[in-house]
Structure formats: C-alpha cells, structure tokens
Amino acid sequence: MISNVSENRKTLSFEVFPPKKEGEFEKAFEVLDALGKLKPDYISVTYGAGGSRAGKTIEIASYIQNTLGIDAMAHMTCVGSKREQLLQVYRELKAHNVTHVLGLRGDRPKDMSDEQFAARDFEHASDMIAFLKENTDLHLAGACYPEKHFESFSMETDLNNLKKKQEAGAEFFISQLFLNNDCYYSFLEKAAKKGITAPICAGIMPITSAKQIGTSITLAGSSVPKAMADLLATYGENPDEMRKAGVDYAIRQIRDLRENGVEHIHLYSMNRPKTTAEIVAGIA
C-alpha cells in the first residue's frame, strides 16, 4: 500500500486519463512529465468502460511507475468485464510493476445488451474487490460519494455498500468530487459511525469553466453551493477570469480541509498541469 496513506501522513495525489487517440500519446507523456515534477504521492489513471482503454491505462500507468518513479494506481472497472479479463489485466499490470488498483463498477457500455448486463460476473465494485483480493496480490482502493451515489436509495444504503468494500479488501477510499466541504465533513462523521476505518482521500476538481457544471458535476451527482453558483454567475462568460476563480476556489477548499485535519487530497487534474501546479503552489 502507498506508504503515506497507510501511515495516515499527509498526501497529495492526482488523477489523469489516457489519450483517446494514438496520436495524442506524445502530448500525454509531456503532461505526465509536468505533473511528475510536482512530486505527488501517487497518480491514478482512469479506465475505459468494459476495459475498452485498458491497454492505454496500462501504458500510462507503466510510464508513471517506471519512468517517473511515482506510484501508479490503475483504475479497473468490472461492469463489462469477465473474471478472466480482469486477471489478464492484473497480469499485464504486474508485468509493468503496477501493484495499486482503484476498483470501480464503471458505467454500463452502450453496446451491452440487457441479457449481457443481467449475466455480468460482477454486480458491484465490492464484488470485484473481493475477487481481486482473493486472486491477486494487488493493493486495492475503492471510491466513495460524500453526497451518496446517485443510484443509491439513501446515504445509509451507500454507507453500507462502502462498508462492504472495506470488508472486501479496500485499503483506502478516494471520494467523488465535492464543492461543499461541509458535505465532506458530514460524510466522514457518518462513515466513522458506520465503522469505516480506512483512510478517505478528498477528491477535489477545480471548476475552471461553466460547462463543467453540465458535465462533470452532473455526472458526479454533486451539489453546487451558493459560493460556486456566484462565481459562475460572475465569471461564467469570461473564460480567463472563470479559470482564475476556479483555481482560487479549489485552493481555498483544500486549505480549509487541511485546517480541519484532512490528510489526503486527490486532485482531478483533467490532464492540465498548469492548473494543477497553480493549486499545488497555492496550498504549499
């Protein structure tokens, strides 16, 4: 397990995503080089639905692990994957010295029939985490949702599912993005009462353009507090000013988290090293 997380010492980590086109790989490595200079504790790499970009995830994770010398965490999704497919991905990761995985259910592939969906090997991320724990030597992390997963019946149901992930073998959790720190603090209290003892990393995404509210925020199911709504109303039509305001908002969020004892920050970098560097400098 990533040592600073396991020892509950202060960590800063980033998320990146693989390029969608082969011709974009050179630029992707430039992005990784720039992010690597910021000395994160680890970098996670997203994964295509049903394993559609698994090879690219492995290539990017290998570069992080073996060229940059930074712990890489590869995302693995299970909604469209069979057991043997996951084990094949595991073998490829191991061949590249990548030993950390974020286990996610993932979104249902658009071309997946109802019959295929009903017959899937893994219904929940906790099922996949348990399978990987039993059949591999991976270090496993899971996702959590400060404002509950949008499909969950209630926060209580969601917390029960989170407890299942911990019991299945998740060593720590990374939260979905949130814009209201009070939601995160409330979530930590509820998780602790539920008996969740694994470290929980706070997922922060800088909102640097108005269109993110219609994409990332909506998909995450996160609420938009008045402070962010005011920023959007004031700067939403001015891209440069909105970017500055979004970076400042993220910095203030992280400073408040640190002041309130939150040790682990996970930045959704959106493959933007300049923005990420500004935030890192602002919280130093």
Secondary structure as the mmCIF struct_conf table of DSSP 4:
data_model
#
loop_
_struct_conf.conf_type_id
_struct_conf.id
_struct_conf.beg_label_comp_id
_struct_conf.beg_label_asym_id
_struct_conf.beg_label_seq_id
_struct_conf.end_label_comp_id
_struct_conf.end_label_asym_id
_struct_conf.end_label_seq_id
HELX_RH_AL_P HELX_RH_AL_P1 SER A 3 SER A 6
TURN_TY1_P TURN_TY1_P1 GLU A 7 ASN A 8
STRN STRN1 THR A 11 VAL A 16
BEND BEND1 LYS A 20 LYS A 21
HELX_RH_3T_P HELX_RH_3T_P1 GLU A 22 GLU A 24
HELX_RH_AL_P HELX_RH_AL_P2 PHE A 25 GLY A 36
TURN_TY1_P TURN_TY1_P2 LYS A 37 LEU A 38
BEND BEND2 ASP A 41 ASP A 41
STRN STRN2 TYR A 42 VAL A 45
HELX_RH_3T_P HELX_RH_3T_P2 ALA A 49 GLY A 51
TURN_TY1_P TURN_TY1_P3 SER A 52 ARG A 53
HELX_RH_AL_P HELX_RH_AL_P3 ALA A 54 SER A 62
HELX_RH_PI_P HELX_RH_PI_P1 TYR A 63 THR A 67
BEND BEND3 LEU A 68 LEU A 68
STRN STRN3 ASP A 71 THR A 77
TURN_TY1_P TURN_TY1_P4 VAL A 79 GLY A 80
HELX_RH_AL_P HELX_RH_AL_P4 ARG A 83 ALA A 95
TURN_TY1_P TURN_TY1_P5 HIS A 96 ASN A 97
STRN STRN4 HIS A 100 LEU A 104
HELX_LH_PP_P HELX_LH_PP_P1 ASP A 107 PRO A 109
TURN_TY1_P TURN_TY1_P6 LYS A 110 ASP A 111
HELX_RH_AL_P HELX_RH_AL_P5 ASP A 114 ALA A 118
TURN_TY1_P TURN_TY1_P7 ALA A 119 ALA A 119
BEND BEND4 ASP A 121 ASP A 121
BEND BEND5 GLU A 123 HIS A 124
HELX_RH_AL_P HELX_RH_AL_P6 ALA A 125 ASN A 135
STRN STRN5 HIS A 139 CYS A 144
TURN_TY1_P TURN_TY1_P8 PRO A 146 GLU A 147
TURN_TY1_P TURN_TY1_P9 PHE A 150 GLU A 151
BEND BEND6 PHE A 153 PHE A 153
HELX_RH_AL_P HELX_RH_AL_P7 MET A 155 ALA A 168
TURN_TY1_P TURN_TY1_P10 GLY A 169 GLY A 169
STRN STRN6 PHE A 172 SER A 175
HELX_LH_PP_P HELX_LH_PP_P2 GLN A 176 LEU A 177
BEND BEND7 LEU A 179 LEU A 179
HELX_RH_AL_P HELX_RH_AL_P8 ASN A 181 LYS A 193
TURN_TY1_P TURN_TY1_P11 LYS A 194 GLY A 195
BEND BEND8 ALA A 198 ALA A 198
STRN STRN7 ILE A 200 ILE A 204
BEND BEND9 SER A 209 SER A 209
TURN_TY1_P TURN_TY1_P12 ALA A 210 ALA A 210
HELX_RH_AL_P HELX_RH_AL_P9 LYS A 211 GLN A 212
HELX_RH_PI_P HELX_RH_PI_P2 ILE A 213 ILE A 217
HELX_RH_AL_P HELX_RH_AL_P10 THR A 218 ALA A 220
TURN_TY1_P TURN_TY1_P13 GLY A 221 GLY A 221
HELX_RH_AL_P HELX_RH_AL_P11 LYS A 226 TYR A 235
TURN_TY1_P TURN_TY1_P14 GLY A 236 GLU A 237
HELX_RH_AL_P HELX_RH_AL_P12 PRO A 239 GLU A 259
TURN_TY1_P TURN_TY1_P15 ASN A 260 GLY A 261
STRN STRN8 HIS A 264 TYR A 268
TURN_TY1_P TURN_TY1_P16 MET A 270 ASN A 271
HELX_RH_AL_P HELX_RH_AL_P13 PRO A 273 ILE A 283
#
